[in-house]
Every structure is written in C-alpha cells, then in structure tokens.
Amino acid sequence: MSTIKEVNPYEKTLLFRLRTIFLSSDKQFIDKAKKLILKYKIESIQFEKDVRALRNTMVEASNLGYNYHLIVYDYFPSDENSKYYAKVLNLLKSDMKFRKIPMMLIKDAGITINPKDFFVNILEKVSKADENSVSVIDRTDTMETIFTHVIDVLEKYYDDNVSLFTIENSSKYQIINLPQKLDKLYIDELKRLAEKTQIENEKKLMIYNFKHYEDVSPNNIREIFRVVFGLQKLKFNCCSVFVNEEIAILMEKTYTLEMFKVKKSLKDAFKENNIPVDAPRPSGRFVSLDVEIVNPFIVATVMAYKKHLDVTLGTQGPKINNNYECSNAAFAIAIKIESTKFNGTILQIFKTDVFSNFMKLVREKYNLSDLKEFIIFTHKMVMEIFEMAKSDLIKRSNYELDKATPEIIQRSENIKKAIKYSTSINICLNSSLGPVDLLINPESSGQ
C-alpha cells in the first residue's frame, strides 16, 4: 500500500516565499505557530520572542540586505508589556523603511480594535504611520486559520513579482542586491528571477550587487555563478559590484571570478556599458532632507560616542530648521562633504560648557597632554563617523559619498559661516556632557 504524500498548502503561496515576523509574548501562540511551520517546512517565517528587540532585529536585518513583508502581532491588552509593545511599534512605524510594511493584529474576540483607533490611541498618534496597512482578526486556537489570514494580507499588498531581494529597475539595467547570507529560499528566489528575466527576454544589464554579501560558502558562490552563467549563455550582459576582497578570493578559488565580471562600483559598471550616470539628485528644500542621509549620521554619531567616550546619546527630532540660530553656539565639530548626490556640512554644535566637558573627558580618558593631540583624536572620531555613515548609505541605497574634510570651529560667527544653506535638519543629542545639536546642512537646488 503506497503512502499518500501530504500536500503542503502553503508551498505555492507568497507566505512560503516572503519574509514574515511573528511577534508575541504568549509562548503558547508561538509554539503552535512553530509546530505548523515545521510541519510544512515554511522557510520564510521569523519569530521574535523579545518584543524589545523587534526594531533592532529589523534595522540590523535591513542593513544586511534582508526584506520583511509582514508583521503578525499577537496583541494582549492585559499584558504588562503592552505599553512597551506600543512604543516599539511606534518607533517601527515611524521609520521610513518599515512604516509601509503591512501588519496583522490578533486580538481577543471580546475586544474591539479599529485600525485607525489603534494608531491614534495605542501608538500615541503616530501621524506618519499608515493605519490602512493594518488588518485585525480575532485570536483562534487554529493556526491554519491564522495562516489563511496571513496569506490574504500578503496577497492584498503584494503580487507574484515581489521578491525577497531589493531590486532596482530601469530601462537599461536591473540591480539585484544580495543579502549578507543566502539560504535555500534565497537561492531558489535567485533562480526564479533569472527564469523570469529569460522569459521576458528584456536584454538589459544585470547587476548583482554584493555590497551586503559576506557568505563564504563555496556552494552558494557556485549557485550564484550558475545563475549568472545561464544568463550570459543567453547573451544577457551581467556584472558584479561591491565585491569585497574575501569574496573575490573565494570566487577565484572556485574558478568563477572571471565570469562574475567584477566592477569596483556602479559608476564603473555604467561607464563600461555606456549607461549614463544619473545626474546629481536635486537636493531641493525638502527632497534632500530625508532619512537616507539623516539616519546613518545619527546612528554613526551615537555609536562613536559610545565606543570612544562611553557616553550614551539620547536623540530628539529630527526637525527641519530654517536659518539655525548660532548665538548660543561656541564650538562646532564639522565635516564638509562633497559628492555627486550630497554637498554640505554635518556639524556637532556645542555651548561653551558642553564643549569644555567634551574636551575634559577626551583628555582624561586618553591621557592627552596638549591641544594638538585632542584635535587629532577629534578629527579621527569625526572621520570614523563619516566612514560608518558612508558604509551604511552604500549598503542601504547605493548612495555614495566621496570627499570629507573635518574641522573644529570656534565662535558663533564662524559657525554661522560654515552653515552655508538656509535649511537644515537639527537633531538634539542629550547626554551626561550636556546637549549637543547635530546639524545636517545640505546644498539645495534653489540656493
């Protein structure tokens, strides 16, 4: 008697292919979901047991090139952590990268939650969040019912063209951004995209972007190679950019380096294939003042202060500031940036007593005897902030920064001269040293 093979009802669905987070403080809920996922070998689900780590998990994953497509949130009003859940989700939905990700709320049958009310009341009036992306269902003991709703939400917001990879398309090229590591699901997705490219037969330059990729598995390199080789056999032009030295050595060892056609940057890839480089993006008054530039510099500044001075910075803002008032400013640590997409200055602005606290801490911590050593240390820390932000911008959005010059500026009149453009983003940094203003002052197309 032959055994009847059980059919996986999810294998051909978006649920099976797309990344989803299941979030709950209820162990029973998570255990039931895990049991079903293991039964049907669903590869695209991630659990987050600790709600406090949710945003960090998603930010870190985003920085490594991974996409999330749905958050399933099991909401317990009686849970002591409910307010903290709200704060974390507030942060999540306030973030440009995540606020459009659909969310499915699971609630007790006796509780009425209107998605709009949830955002207004529970998430403390998060004006940027999109309440229309929230679905609400009643809690059920049957996980199959939960998964049916998950599929409905995914199909509502995504079609079959959506991918695990972030993909940048134009009429002349397609960029596929590889994540840090490839599992079977990603390998299958890479093959699916290649098959789709062959079927559509749209002969554009295929660029495989290794900016996140750090996977030193020879098998995965060979799998990527097979995809590239298959396309090139069909006369598709393929190349690779931002390949780090370790991966390049691995490609060489597996005899695939030549076929990957490694280029140093997107500019090089475009130039060799006679594709015009995009004109510098106009940094109009509000266009350039976006999280693409702001967040990496905030994160890098906070990390540098913690690393070098063991000082924790709390951030407020950011706020758009026209004609920043310098009357209380006594010192500034500035970095002038020049590039095709961003020209301007990033400044840390101090009052006299706060800069005195900063200088004292640096000298004591590193046993610096004179002003010259202090300036060398400060320049080094500022350049480290620039390099961290630069690396983050390349990883997030291929946003390349070129030249940077650090400088310590004294007196408010000189600081005012350094702020060349009328519109800035101002982020207040609070710490044990006192308040510091982080000012991002970009060139505007109208100036």
C-alpha positions as CSV (number, residue, x, y, z in Angstrom):
1,M,0.0,0.0,0.0
2,S,1.5,3.3,-1.1
3,T,1.8,6.2,1.4
4,I,-0.1,9.3,0.3
5,K,2.2,12.2,0.4
6,E,0.8,15.1,2.4
7,V,0.3,18.3,0.3
8,N,1.8,21.4,1.6
9,P,-1.0,24.0,1.3
10,Y,1.5,26.9,1.6
11,E,4.3,25.9,-0.8
12,K,2.9,27.9,-3.8
13,T,1.8,30.9,-1.8
14,L,3.5,34.2,-1.1
15,L,3.6,33.2,2.6
16,F,6.1,30.4,1.7
17,R,8.3,32.8,-0.2
18,L,8.2,36.2,1.6
19,R,9.8,37.1,5.0
20,T,7.3,37.4,7.9
21,I,7.8,38.2,11.6
22,F,5.5,36.5,14.2
23,L,5.6,38.7,17.3
24,S,4.0,37.6,20.6
25,S,4.7,37.4,24.3
26,D,2.4,34.4,24.5
27,K,4.5,31.2,24.5
28,Q,1.6,29.0,23.6
29,F,0.8,31.1,20.5
30,I,4.4,30.9,19.3
31,D,4.7,27.2,20.0
32,K,1.6,26.5,17.9
33,A,2.9,28.6,15.1
34,K,6.3,26.9,15.2
35,K,4.7,23.5,15.1
36,L,2.8,24.3,11.9
37,I,5.7,26.0,10.2
38,L,8.0,23.0,10.9
39,K,5.3,20.6,9.7
40,Y,5.0,22.3,6.3
41,K,8.7,23.4,6.1
42,I,7.8,27.0,5.6
43,E,11.1,28.8,5.2
44,S,10.0,32.5,5.3
45,I,8.9,33.0,8.9
46,Q,11.0,34.5,11.7
47,F,9.9,34.6,15.3
48,E,10.7,37.5,17.7
49,K,10.3,36.3,21.2
50,D,11.6,39.5,22.8
51,V,9.5,42.4,21.7
52,R,12.1,44.9,22.9
53,A,14.4,43.6,20.3
54,L,12.0,43.9,17.4
55,R,13.1,47.1,15.9
56,N,16.8,46.3,16.4
57,T,16.2,43.0,14.6
58,M,14.6,44.7,11.7
59,V,17.1,47.5,11.4
60,E,20.0,45.1,11.6
61,A,18.4,42.8,9.0
62,S,17.6,45.7,6.7
63,N,21.3,46.9,6.9
64,L,22.3,43.3,5.9
65,G,20.0,43.4,2.8
66,Y,17.1,41.4,4.1
67,N,13.4,42.3,3.4
68,Y,10.4,41.8,5.7
69,H,6.9,41.9,4.2
70,L,4.5,41.4,7.1
71,I,4.4,41.7,10.8
72,V,2.0,39.4,12.7
73,Y,1.4,40.9,16.1
74,D,-0.5,39.0,18.8
75,Y,-1.9,41.8,20.9
76,F,-2.6,41.2,24.7
77,P,-4.1,44.3,26.3
78,S,-3.7,42.7,29.8
79,D,0.0,42.0,29.1
80,E,2.3,44.1,31.3
81,N,4.4,44.7,28.2
82,S,1.5,46.2,26.1
83,K,2.7,49.8,26.6
84,Y,6.2,48.8,25.7
85,Y,4.9,46.9,22.6
86,A,3.2,50.2,21.6
87,K,6.4,52.2,22.0
88,V,8.4,49.7,19.9
89,L,5.8,49.6,17.2
90,N,5.6,53.4,17.4
91,L,9.3,53.5,16.5
92,L,8.9,50.9,13.9
93,K,6.0,52.6,12.1
94,S,7.7,56.0,12.3
95,D,10.7,54.6,10.4
96,M,10.6,55.4,6.7
97,K,11.9,51.9,5.8
98,F,9.3,50.0,7.8
99,R,6.1,52.1,8.2
100,K,4.6,50.7,5.0
101,I,5.0,47.1,5.9
102,P,1.6,45.6,6.4
103,M,0.7,44.5,10.0
104,M,-1.8,41.9,11.1
105,L,-3.1,42.3,14.7
106,I,-4.6,39.3,16.5
107,K,-6.9,40.2,19.4
108,D,-9.4,38.6,21.8
109,A,-12.8,38.2,20.4
110,G,-14.4,40.4,23.0
111,I,-12.1,43.4,22.3
112,T,-12.9,45.9,19.5
113,I,-9.9,47.4,17.8
114,N,-10.3,49.8,14.9
115,P,-7.1,50.0,13.0
116,K,-7.3,53.8,13.0
117,D,-8.0,53.9,16.7
118,F,-5.1,51.6,17.3
119,F,-2.7,54.0,15.7
120,V,-4.3,57.1,17.3
121,N,-4.7,55.7,20.8
122,I,-2.2,52.8,21.2
123,L,0.6,54.2,19.2
124,E,0.3,57.7,20.6
125,K,-0.8,59.5,17.4
126,V,1.9,58.3,15.0
127,S,0.9,60.7,12.2
128,K,3.3,59.1,9.7
129,A,2.0,55.6,10.2
130,D,-0.5,54.2,7.7
131,E,-3.4,52.7,9.5
132,N,-4.8,51.3,6.2
133,S,-1.9,48.8,6.3
134,V,-3.2,47.2,9.5
135,S,-5.6,44.2,9.4
136,V,-7.3,42.9,12.6
137,I,-8.5,39.4,13.3
138,D,-9.8,37.5,16.3
139,R,-7.5,35.1,18.2
140,T,-8.1,31.5,17.4
141,D,-6.7,28.2,18.5
142,T,-6.4,27.0,14.9
143,M,-3.1,28.2,13.5
144,E,-4.3,27.2,10.0
145,T,-6.9,30.0,10.3
146,I,-4.2,32.5,11.3
147,F,-2.1,31.4,8.3
148,T,-5.1,31.8,5.9
149,H,-5.4,35.4,7.1
150,V,-1.6,35.9,6.7
151,I,-1.9,34.7,3.0
152,D,-4.9,37.0,2.4
153,V,-2.9,40.0,3.8
154,L,0.2,39.2,1.7
155,E,-1.9,38.7,-1.5
156,K,-3.6,42.0,-0.8
157,Y,-0.4,44.0,-0.7
158,Y,2.0,42.0,-3.0
159,D,1.8,40.4,-6.4
160,D,3.8,37.5,-7.7
161,N,6.5,39.9,-8.9
162,V,7.5,40.9,-5.4
163,S,10.8,39.5,-4.3
164,L,12.9,38.6,-1.3
165,F,15.6,40.7,-2.8
166,T,15.6,44.5,-3.1
167,I,15.6,45.2,-6.8
168,E,16.3,48.4,-8.6
169,N,15.0,48.6,-12.2
170,S,15.5,51.0,-15.1
171,S,15.0,50.7,-18.8
172,K,18.7,49.9,-19.3
173,Y,19.7,47.9,-16.2
174,Q,18.5,45.9,-13.2
175,I,20.3,45.8,-9.9
176,I,19.7,42.8,-7.6
177,N,21.0,43.5,-4.1
178,L,22.2,40.3,-2.4
179,P,21.8,40.0,1.4
180,Q,24.6,39.0,3.8
181,K,23.9,35.3,3.5
182,L,21.9,33.1,1.2
183,D,19.8,30.3,2.4
184,K,17.9,27.8,0.2
185,L,14.9,30.2,-0.1
186,Y,17.1,33.0,-1.4
187,I,18.9,30.6,-3.8
188,D,15.5,29.5,-5.2
189,E,14.4,33.1,-5.5
190,L,17.6,34.0,-7.4
191,K,16.8,31.2,-9.9
192,R,13.2,32.3,-10.2
193,L,14.3,35.8,-11.0
194,A,16.7,34.5,-13.6
195,E,13.9,32.4,-15.2
196,K,11.6,35.4,-15.2
197,T,14.3,37.5,-16.9
198,Q,14.7,34.8,-19.6
199,I,11.0,34.6,-20.2
200,E,10.6,38.4,-20.5
201,N,13.8,38.5,-22.7
202,E,14.4,42.1,-21.8
203,K,18.1,42.5,-22.7
204,K,19.2,44.9,-20.0
205,L,22.4,45.0,-18.0
206,M,22.0,42.6,-15.0
207,I,24.0,43.9,-12.0
208,Y,24.5,41.6,-8.9
209,N,25.3,43.9,-6.0
210,F,27.5,42.2,-3.3
211,K,27.5,45.3,-1.0
212,H,26.0,43.2,1.9
213,Y,27.3,39.8,0.9
214,E,29.7,38.1,3.3
215,D,28.8,34.5,2.7
216,V,32.0,32.5,2.2
217,S,30.1,29.3,1.3
218,P,31.7,27.9,-1.9
219,N,28.4,26.2,-2.7
220,N,26.5,29.4,-2.6
221,I,29.0,31.2,-4.8
222,R,28.7,28.3,-7.3
223,E,24.9,28.7,-7.2
224,I,25.1,32.4,-8.0
225,F,27.6,31.6,-10.7
226,R,25.2,29.1,-12.3
227,V,22.5,31.8,-12.5
228,V,25.0,34.3,-14.0
229,F,26.4,31.8,-16.4
230,G,23.0,30.7,-17.5
231,L,22.0,34.3,-18.3
232,Q,25.3,35.0,-20.1
233,K,24.9,31.9,-22.3
234,L,21.6,33.5,-23.5
235,K,23.5,36.8,-24.3
236,F,22.4,38.7,-21.2
237,N,25.1,41.1,-20.0
238,C,25.9,40.5,-16.3
239,C,28.4,42.0,-13.9
240,S,29.0,42.3,-10.1
241,V,29.7,45.3,-8.0
242,F,31.0,46.0,-4.4
243,V,32.6,42.5,-4.1
244,N,34.8,42.5,-1.1
245,E,38.3,41.0,-1.1
246,E,37.4,37.8,0.8
247,I,34.6,37.0,-1.6
248,A,36.8,37.8,-4.6
249,I,39.4,35.3,-3.4
250,L,36.6,32.7,-2.9
251,M,35.4,33.4,-6.5
252,E,39.0,32.9,-7.7
253,K,39.4,29.7,-5.8
254,T,36.2,28.3,-7.3
255,Y,37.3,29.4,-10.8
256,T,34.3,31.8,-11.2
257,L,35.9,35.2,-10.8
258,E,36.2,36.0,-14.5
259,M,32.6,35.1,-15.2
260,F,31.3,37.4,-12.4
261,K,32.9,40.4,-14.2
262,V,33.6,42.2,-11.0
263,K,33.5,46.0,-11.1
264,K,34.6,48.4,-8.3
265,S,31.4,50.4,-8.3
266,L,28.1,51.1,-10.1
267,K,29.8,54.0,-11.8
268,D,32.3,51.7,-13.4
269,A,29.6,49.2,-14.4
270,F,27.6,52.0,-16.1
271,K,30.6,53.5,-17.7
272,E,31.8,50.2,-19.3
273,N,28.3,49.6,-20.6
274,N,27.7,53.1,-21.9
275,I,24.9,53.8,-19.5
276,P,24.7,57.5,-18.5
277,V,25.3,58.0,-14.8
278,D,22.2,59.6,-13.2
279,A,22.5,63.3,-12.8
280,P,23.1,64.6,-9.2
281,R,19.8,64.3,-7.4
282,P,18.4,67.8,-6.8
283,S,18.5,68.4,-3.1
284,G,15.5,70.7,-3.0
285,R,14.4,72.2,0.2
286,F,12.7,69.1,1.4
287,V,13.8,66.4,-1.0
288,S,17.3,66.1,0.3
289,L,16.2,66.3,4.0
290,D,15.3,62.6,4.2
291,V,16.2,59.7,6.4
292,E,18.5,58.4,3.6
293,I,21.1,60.9,4.8
294,V,19.9,61.6,8.3
295,N,19.6,58.2,10.0
296,P,23.1,56.9,9.1
297,F,24.8,60.0,10.6
298,I,22.6,59.8,13.7
299,V,23.4,56.1,14.2
300,A,27.2,56.6,13.5
301,T,27.4,59.6,15.9
302,V,25.7,57.7,18.7
303,M,28.0,54.6,18.1
304,A,31.2,56.7,18.0
305,Y,30.4,58.5,21.3
306,K,29.6,55.2,23.0
307,K,32.7,53.4,21.6
308,H,35.3,56.2,22.2
309,L,33.9,58.0,25.3
310,D,31.4,55.6,26.8
311,V,28.8,58.3,26.5
312,T,25.2,57.4,25.7
313,L,23.5,59.9,23.4
314,G,19.7,60.3,23.5
315,T,18.2,61.7,20.3
316,Q,15.3,64.1,19.8
317,G,13.9,65.1,16.4
318,P,14.9,65.3,13.7
319,K,13.4,68.8,12.9
320,I,13.7,70.9,9.9
321,N,15.3,74.2,10.9
322,N,15.5,77.3,8.7
323,N,18.3,79.8,9.5
324,Y,19.7,78.0,12.5
325,E,20.3,80.4,15.4
326,C,24.0,80.4,16.3
327,S,24.0,82.9,19.2
328,N,24.5,80.2,21.9
329,A,27.0,78.2,19.8
330,A,30.6,78.4,20.9
331,F,32.3,75.4,19.2
332,A,31.4,73.1,16.4
333,I,33.0,69.8,15.1
334,A,32.2,70.0,11.4
335,I,32.7,67.7,8.5
336,K,32.4,69.1,4.9
337,I,31.1,66.6,2.4
338,E,31.4,66.6,-1.4
339,S,29.8,64.1,-3.7
340,T,27.5,63.9,-6.7
341,K,24.4,63.4,-4.6
342,F,25.2,65.4,-1.4
343,N,27.2,68.5,-0.8
344,G,27.0,70.2,2.5
345,T,28.2,70.1,6.1
346,I,27.5,67.9,9.1
347,L,28.1,69.7,12.4
348,Q,28.1,68.9,16.1
349,I,27.4,72.2,17.8
350,F,28.3,72.8,21.4
351,K,27.8,75.5,24.0
352,T,31.0,76.5,25.8
353,D,30.4,74.4,29.0
354,V,29.3,71.4,27.0
355,F,32.4,71.5,24.8
356,S,34.5,72.0,27.9
357,N,33.0,68.8,29.3
358,F,33.7,67.0,26.0
359,M,37.3,68.2,25.9
360,K,37.9,67.3,29.6
361,L,36.5,63.8,29.1
362,V,38.7,63.1,26.0
363,R,41.8,64.3,27.7
364,E,41.2,62.3,30.8
365,K,40.2,59.1,29.1
366,Y,43.1,59.1,26.7
367,N,45.7,61.0,28.9
368,L,46.2,63.7,26.3
369,S,48.6,66.4,27.3
370,D,48.1,69.1,24.7
371,L,45.5,70.7,22.4
372,K,47.1,69.2,19.2
373,E,46.6,65.6,20.5
374,F,43.0,66.5,21.3
375,I,42.4,67.9,17.8
376,I,43.9,64.7,16.2
377,F,41.7,62.5,18.3
378,T,38.6,64.6,17.4
379,H,39.3,64.6,13.7
380,K,39.8,60.8,13.8
381,M,36.5,60.3,15.6
382,V,34.6,62.5,13.1
383,M,36.1,60.7,10.2
384,E,35.1,57.4,11.7
385,I,31.5,58.8,11.9
386,F,31.8,59.7,8.2
387,E,33.1,56.3,7.2
388,M,30.4,54.4,9.2
389,A,27.6,56.6,7.7
390,K,29.2,56.3,4.2
391,S,29.2,52.5,4.5
392,D,25.7,52.4,5.8
393,L,24.4,54.6,2.9
394,I,26.1,52.4,0.3
395,K,24.5,49.3,1.9
396,R,21.1,50.8,2.2
397,S,20.7,52.5,-1.2
398,N,23.9,52.7,-3.2
399,Y,24.2,56.3,-2.0
400,E,27.9,57.1,-2.4
401,L,29.7,59.9,-0.6
402,D,33.1,61.0,-1.8
403,K,35.2,63.6,-0.1
404,A,35.1,64.6,3.6
405,T,37.1,67.2,5.5
406,P,37.0,67.5,9.3
407,E,37.3,70.8,11.2
408,I,36.9,72.3,14.7
409,I,35.3,75.7,14.5
410,Q,35.3,78.3,17.3
411,R,32.9,81.2,17.9
412,S,29.3,81.6,16.8
413,E,30.1,83.9,13.8
414,N,32.4,81.3,12.3
415,I,29.9,78.5,12.9
416,K,27.3,80.6,11.1
417,K,29.6,81.0,8.1
418,A,30.0,77.2,8.0
419,I,26.2,76.8,7.7
420,K,26.0,77.9,4.1
421,Y,22.5,76.8,3.3
422,S,19.3,78.1,4.9
423,T,17.5,74.8,5.5
424,S,19.0,72.2,7.8
425,I,17.9,69.1,9.8
426,N,18.5,69.6,13.5
427,I,18.8,66.6,15.9
428,C,19.2,67.3,19.6
429,L,21.6,64.9,21.3
430,N,21.3,64.7,25.0
431,S,24.0,63.1,27.3
432,S,25.9,63.5,30.5
433,L,28.1,66.1,28.8
434,G,25.1,68.3,28.1
435,P,23.0,69.0,25.0
436,V,24.7,68.9,21.5
437,D,23.0,69.8,18.3
438,L,23.7,67.6,15.3
439,L,23.0,69.8,12.3
440,I,22.8,68.4,8.7
441,N,23.1,71.3,6.3
442,P,22.7,70.2,2.6
443,E,23.0,72.2,-0.6
444,S,19.6,73.0,-2.0
445,S,18.7,73.2,-5.7
446,G,17.1,76.5,-5.1
447,Q,20.2,78.1,-3.5
